[in-house]
Amino acid sequence: MGLFDRFKRRVKEVADEVDTDSLTVNESSIEGQELAAAKQQTDDYLINNQSDGESSDDNNVETDEDDWEIFEDEPTSQINDGIADDDDWEDLDEDDDILPQPLTRKERKRLQKEQKQREKVQRAYEKSMKKRGATEVARPAGSKVDLSMMRTTTGRKLVQVAQAPKGSTKSASIETETGSTIEVDLGGGVVEQGGRLIKASSALDNLLEELEWVLLESDISSDAVSAVIDALRDNLVGSRLRKGADLSKVVEAALKRALRNILKAGYWDFDASIQSFIDSGDVPVVVMLVGVNGTGKTTTAAKIAKRLQNNGHSVIAAAGDTFRAGAIQQLEAHCENLGIRCISSQRGGDTAAIARDAVESAQAKNIDVVLVDTAGRMQNKTNLMNELNKVRRVANPHLTLFVGDSLAGNDAVDQARMFQQIMKFDGAVLTKLDTDAKGGAGLSIAFATGRPIVFAGIGQGYEDLKQFDPDWLLNQLFE
């Protein structure tokens, strides 16, 4: 049973208990007018903040605080009829329109509380980064967008996969763990004019809560689920539901678009990127595979080698896993089967030296691509991670790929998050997707790291590695 089959079954049980009036309200009613006014205020505030720029935002905030201080500093006895109450302030804004403030005091307090919470989370994040010796990706001051998303971690340009145009003007914004913002089309069920207004209600909360449960059951991380659900709730409340539209279907369609956009954020084409490096003369192209123990890095290296051969490229491999028993022999056997050269040493040798020898050999023999296999290591072992960074400095790879086991679920997400924080990678390979994996790990990795899934391992053969397709994974989840 697919994710949405379970969702629809549960939603039907919820929907049987509520009517349309529990989810929506007519705009002509008092509640509808208040809801429309609040939604318009919020939309105007967000638009002004986005268009005015950072300095303009600061000025607006200072002006607002000064205006409120005039009233907040006054003794309560000097404010006629207890206007300091929240309800009275709302009545004053709506009925008399004497103080045309962008936000009410209640809304300002809510935003301040949210800002303090974000700052608290950021401080905890920075403390954790410092403890592990991790470094943050450089970005312009004040920017929330990861401008290096479509470049490799060594500064080389990636070839982006073309995105389909949006079909609606109404969208929601989801902020990922890396600070980048993803826009989500809410679909045709949400319109700009007419219809009934969606209101905050227990019925809507029940719909979203059921959706949250089925997402968690599909191994999607709680952080990603919370971000998506919160964004849908914030953007649906106050929006207009087209006449005759079913809110549960609108939520279902919006969720599909949200998950698809998360998977497609920074989504680049492996084959086209490799070809662009070769065409520009930046050879040999070095691809380095990293990850924890047992995820299938060596097998994945062989599959990538076969893919490159099929594309007409010459390949050489470096057996950098000098610690696992049989790892060198395993890669050598794969290389013999594929008819390519394998650079190796005795067990326990220096991986960085092996990588350097492979690159120098490729340069001497005009080989197009060097694949560097590395030993698996747990992400919380700082010394081992530092050794991996040494290999990376020596090899200077064009692409660094994290190899994760889809069966590991949220453990794979934690591994990817820490690898990204400590050493950075350009994309991920999700292995063993042909088993009973629910697939949520792929979406969670993309949300947590800001890096896309590049390949999906779907079998044991050399051909069983496909360029990752977000729609394919969504079909696995939903159908």
TASUL-V330016 format. One record per pair of residues at least 12 apart in sequence whose ideal C-beta (glycine too) atoms are under 8 Angstrom apart, sorted by the first residue. I is the first residue (numbers start at 1). GAP is how many residues later the second one is. D is the distance in whole Angstrom. If there is no record, write none. Layout:
<<I,GAP,D> <I,GAP,D>>
This chain:
<<2,475,7> <2,476,5> <2,477,5> <3,211,5> <3,212,7> <3,214,8> <3,215,5> <3,474,5> <3,475,5> <4,210,8> <4,248,6> <4,474,5> <6,208,5> <6,211,7> <7,203,6> <7,204,6> <7,207,5> <7,245,7> <8,240,8> <8,244,8> <10,200,4> <10,203,8> <10,204,7> <11,196,6> <11,199,6> <11,200,8> <11,237,5> <14,189,7> <14,192,5> <14,193,6> <14,196,6> <15,233,6> <18,185,4> <18,188,8> <20,176,7> <22,179,6> <22,180,8> <22,181,4> <23,175,7> <23,176,7> <23,178,6> <23,180,5> <23,181,6> <23,218,8> <23,224,5> <24,172,4> <24,173,6> <24,174,6> <24,175,6> <24,217,6> <24,223,7> <25,171,6> <25,172,5> <25,174,5> <26,170,6> <26,171,8> <27,169,7> <27,170,6> <27,213,8> <31,168,7> <32,164,8> <32,165,5> <34,60,7> <35,162,5> <35,164,6> <35,202,8> <35,203,5> <36,161,6> <36,202,7> <37,57,7> <38,200,6> <39,158,8> <39,198,7> <39,199,3> <39,200,7> <41,61,7> <41,62,7> <41,66,8> <42,65,8> <42,196,7> <44,58,7> <45,57,5> <45,58,6> <48,12,7> <48,54,7> <54,88,5> <60,42,7> <64,37,7> <64,38,7> <64,39,7> <64,44,7> <67,32,8> <67,34,7> <68,33,8> <68,37,7> <68,40,7> <71,12,8> <71,13,7> <86,18,8> <86,19,7> <86,20,5> <89,15,6> <89,16,6> <89,17,7> <90,14,6> <90,16,7> <129,292,6> <132,248,8> <132,250,6> <132,286,7> <132,289,7> <132,290,6> <133,249,6> <133,253,7> <133,289,7> <134,284,8> <134,287,4> <134,288,5> <135,286,8> <135,287,8> <137,41,8> <137,287,7> <144,31,7> <144,35,5> <144,36,7> <144,37,6> <145,34,8> <145,35,6> <145,36,7> <146,32,6> <146,33,7> <146,34,5> <146,120,8> <146,304,5> <149,31,7> <149,116,7> <149,117,4> <149,301,6> <150,116,6> <150,118,6> <152,246,6> <152,247,6> <152,248,8> <152,274,5> <153,247,6> <153,271,4> <153,272,7> <153,273,6> <154,242,6> <154,243,7> <154,244,7> <156,121,7> <156,126,7> <156,242,6> <157,119,7> <158,110,4> <158,111,8> <158,115,5> <158,268,7> <159,109,6> <159,110,5> <159,113,4> <159,114,5> <159,117,6> <160,106,8> <160,107,7> <160,108,5> <160,109,7> <161,103,7> <161,106,5> <161,107,6> <161,108,5> <163,101,6> <166,17,8> <166,19,5> <167,18,6> <167,20,8> <167,21,7> <168,17,5> <168,18,6> <168,19,6> <168,20,6> <168,22,7> <169,23,7> <170,15,7> <170,16,5> <170,17,8> <170,20,5> <170,21,7> <170,22,7> <170,69,7> <171,12,5> <171,13,6> <171,14,5> <171,15,6> <171,64,8> <172,12,5> <172,14,6> <172,59,5> <172,60,6> <172,62,7> <172,63,4> <172,64,8> <172,82,7> <172,86,7> <173,58,6> <173,62,8> <174,53,5> <174,54,6> <174,57,4> <174,84,6> <174,87,8> <174,88,7> <175,52,7> <176,51,7> <176,86,7> <176,89,7> <176,271,5> <176,272,8> <176,274,6> <177,46,6> <177,240,8> <177,270,6> <177,271,5> <177,272,8> <177,273,7> <178,270,8> <178,271,7> <178,272,4> <180,85,7> <180,270,6> <182,76,8> <182,79,5> <182,80,6> <182,83,5> <183,78,7> <184,47,7> <184,48,8> <184,70,6> <184,73,5> <184,74,4> <184,77,6> <185,69,8> <185,72,5> <186,49,7> <186,50,7> <186,53,7> <186,64,7> <186,68,5> <186,71,8> <187,63,6> <187,66,4> <187,67,6> <187,70,7> <188,54,7> <189,52,6> <189,53,5> <189,56,4> <189,57,8> <189,58,8> <189,60,7> <189,61,4> <189,64,7> <190,46,7> <190,49,5> <190,50,7> <190,51,7> <190,52,7> <190,60,6> <190,64,8> <191,49,5> <191,50,8> <191,51,5> <192,48,7> <193,47,7> <194,46,6> <194,48,7> <194,49,7> <195,45,4> <195,46,5> <195,47,5> <195,48,5> <195,50,8> <196,44,7> <196,45,5> <196,47,7> <197,41,6> <197,42,7> <197,43,6> <197,44,7> <198,38,5> <198,39,6> <198,40,7> <198,41,5> <198,42,8> <198,43,5> <198,49,7> <199,38,7> <199,39,8> <200,33,8> <200,37,5> <204,29,7> <204,32,7> <204,33,7> <204,43,8> <205,28,8> <207,40,7> <207,41,6> <207,44,6> <208,21,5> <208,24,7> <208,25,6> <208,43,7> <211,18,7> <211,40,7> <211,44,7> <212,13,6> <212,14,8> <212,17,5> <215,13,7> <215,14,8> <215,225,8> <217,221,8> <218,220,5> <218,221,7> <218,222,4> <218,259,6> <219,190,4> <219,191,7> <219,218,8> <219,219,4> <219,220,7> <219,221,3> <219,222,6> <219,225,7> <220,220,4> <220,223,6> <220,224,6> <221,189,6> <221,192,5> <221,219,7> <221,223,4> <221,226,7> <221,227,7> <223,221,8> <223,224,7> <223,225,7> <224,38,7> <224,219,6> <224,220,5> <224,223,4> <224,224,7> <227,220,7> <228,27,7> <228,30,5> <228,31,7> <228,34,8> <231,27,7> <232,19,7> <232,22,6> <232,23,7> <232,26,7> <236,14,8> <236,15,7> <236,18,8> <256,218,6> <256,222,7> <259,184,6> <259,215,6> <259,218,8> <260,210,5> <260,211,7> <260,214,6> <262,181,6> <262,184,6> <262,185,5> <263,179,7> <263,180,6> <263,183,5> <263,189,7> <263,190,7> <263,207,4> <263,210,7> <263,211,8> <264,188,7> <264,206,5> <265,181,7> <265,185,7> <265,187,7> <266,184,6> <266,185,7> <266,186,5> <267,185,4> <267,203,7> <268,158,8> <268,159,7> <268,184,7> <268,186,7> <269,198,7> <270,129,8> <270,157,8> <270,184,5> <270,185,7> <270,197,6> <271,36,8> <271,40,6> <271,196,7> <273,126,7> <274,13,8> <274,34,7> <274,37,8> <274,39,7> <274,95,7> <275,36,8> <277,121,6> <278,35,7> <278,90,6> <282,116,7> <283,79,8> <283,83,8> <283,85,6> <284,32,8> <284,75,6> <284,78,4> <284,79,6> <284,83,5> <284,84,6> <284,85,6> <284,86,5> <285,83,6> <285,84,5> <285,85,7> <285,113,5> <285,114,8> <286,69,8> <286,73,6> <286,83,8> <286,84,5> <286,86,6> <286,109,5> <286,110,7> <286,111,4> <286,112,5> <286,113,8> <287,17,7> <287,82,6> <287,83,7> <287,84,5> <287,85,7> <287,110,6> <287,111,7> <287,112,5> <287,113,8> <287,114,7> <288,67,8> <288,84,4> <288,86,7> <288,103,7> <288,104,6> <288,107,6> <288,109,4> <288,111,7> <288,112,5> <288,113,7> <289,12,6> <289,82,7> <289,83,7> <289,84,6> <289,85,6> <289,112,5> <289,114,6> <289,140,8> <290,84,6> <290,98,6> <290,110,6> <290,111,7> <290,112,6> <290,113,7> <290,129,6> <290,133,7> <290,135,6> <291,85,6> <291,111,6> <291,112,4> <291,113,6> <291,124,7> <291,128,7> <292,84,5> <292,85,7> <292,86,6> <292,87,6> <292,123,5> <293,31,8> <293,83,3> <293,84,7> <293,85,7> <294,82,6> <294,111,7> <295,81,7> <295,108,5> <295,109,6> <295,110,4> <295,113,8> <295,136,6> <296,107,6> <296,109,7> <296,135,4> <296,136,7> <296,161,6> <297,24,7> <297,76,6> <297,77,7> <297,79,7> <297,106,5> <298,23,7> <298,29,6> <298,32,5> <298,33,5> <298,36,7> <298,75,5> <299,35,8> <299,132,8> <299,158,8> <299,161,8> <300,101,8> <300,103,5> <300,129,5> <300,131,6> <300,155,7> <300,157,6> <300,165,7> <301,16,6> <301,30,7> <301,33,7> <301,70,5> <301,72,5> <302,15,8> <302,29,7> <302,32,4> <302,33,8> <302,35,8> <302,36,7> <302,160,6> <303,152,8> <303,154,7> <303,159,6> <303,160,8> <303,161,7> <303,162,4> <304,67,6> <304,151,7> <304,161,7> <305,12,6> <305,29,7> <305,30,7> <305,33,6> <305,35,6> <305,66,6> <306,32,6> <306,156,4> <306,157,7> <306,159,8> <307,158,6> <308,60,7> <308,61,5> <309,29,7> <309,31,8> <313,55,4> <313,56,5> <314,26,8> <314,52,8> <314,53,5> <314,54,5> <314,55,7> <315,23,8> <315,25,5> <315,52,7> <315,53,7> <315,54,5> <315,55,8> <315,56,6> <316,24,6> <316,25,5> <316,26,8> <316,27,7> <316,42,6> <316,45,6> <316,46,5> <316,49,8> <316,51,5> <316,53,8> <316,54,5> <316,55,7> <317,14,6> <317,17,8> <317,18,5> <317,23,6> <317,24,7> <317,25,5> <317,26,7> <317,41,7> <317,53,8> <317,54,5> <317,55,8> <317,56,7> <318,24,8> <318,25,5> <318,26,8> <318,36,5> <318,37,5> <318,39,7> <318,40,4> <318,52,6> <318,53,7> <318,54,5> <318,55,7> <319,12,5> <319,13,7> <319,23,6> <319,24,7> <319,25,4> <319,26,8> <319,35,7> <319,54,6> <320,31,4> <320,34,5> <320,35,6> <320,52,5> <320,53,5> <320,54,5> <320,55,7> <320,71,7> <321,30,8> <321,52,5> <321,53,6> <321,54,4> <321,55,7> <322,23,7> <322,24,8> <322,25,6> <322,26,6> <322,27,5> <322,28,8> <322,29,6> <322,32,7> <322,53,7> <323,24,7> <323,25,7> <323,52,5> <324,51,6> <324,52,7> <325,22,8> <327,46,8> <327,48,7> <328,16,5> <328,17,8> <328,19,7> <331,13,7> <331,42,6> <332,12,6> <337,125,8> <338,124,7> <341,20,7> <343,14,5> <343,15,4> <343,18,6> <351,23,6> <351,24,7> <351,36,7> <351,40,5> <352,38,5> <352,39,5> <352,41,8> <352,42,4> <352,43,7> <353,41,8> <355,15,8> <355,17,5> <355,36,6> <355,39,6> <355,40,4> <356,38,5> <356,39,7> <358,12,5> <358,14,7> <359,36,6> <370,25,8> <372,19,7> <372,23,6> <372,25,7> <374,14,6> <374,17,6> <379,35,7> <379,36,5> <379,39,4> <379,40,6> <379,43,7> <380,38,7> <382,40,8> <385,34,8> <385,37,5> <385,38,6> <388,35,6> <389,33,7> <389,34,5> <392,31,6> <399,27,5> <399,28,7> <400,23,8> <400,24,7> <400,25,4> <400,26,5> <401,24,6> <401,25,7> <401,26,6> <401,27,7> <401,28,5> <401,53,6> <401,54,8> <402,13,8> <402,14,6> <402,17,5> <402,18,7> <402,23,4> <402,25,7> <402,26,5> <402,27,7> <402,43,8> <402,49,8> <403,25,7> <403,26,5> <403,28,6> <404,12,6> <404,24,6> <404,25,7> <404,26,6> <404,27,7> <404,37,7> <404,41,6> <405,26,6> <405,27,6> <406,24,5> <406,25,6> <406,26,5> <406,27,5> <406,29,8> <406,31,4> <406,33,7> <406,35,5> <406,36,7> <407,25,5> <407,28,6> <407,29,8> <407,30,5> <408,33,7> <409,29,8> <409,31,7> <409,32,6> <410,31,7> <410,34,7> <412,18,8> <412,29,5> <412,32,8> <412,33,7> <413,28,6> <413,31,4> <413,32,6> <413,35,5> <416,12,6> <416,29,5> <416,32,6> <416,33,5> <416,35,8> <417,31,5> <417,32,6> <420,28,8> <420,29,4> <420,30,8> <420,31,7> <425,24,8> <425,26,6> <426,25,6> <426,28,8> <427,24,5> <427,25,5> <427,26,7> <427,27,4> <428,14,8> <428,17,5> <428,18,8> <428,21,7> <428,23,6> <428,24,7> <428,25,5> <428,26,6> <429,24,7> <429,25,6> <429,26,4> <429,27,8> <429,28,7> <429,36,8> <430,12,5> <430,15,7> <430,23,5> <430,25,7> <430,26,5> <430,27,7> <430,38,7> <431,26,4> <432,25,6> <433,23,5> <433,24,6> <433,25,5> <433,43,8> <434,23,8> <434,24,4> <434,25,5> <434,30,7> <438,39,7> <439,34,5> <439,37,5> <439,38,5> <440,37,7> <442,14,8> <442,26,8> <442,31,6> <443,30,7> <452,16,7> <453,15,4> <453,17,8> <453,20,8> <454,13,7> <454,14,6> <455,12,7> <455,13,6> <456,12,5> <456,13,8> <456,16,8> <456,17,8>>
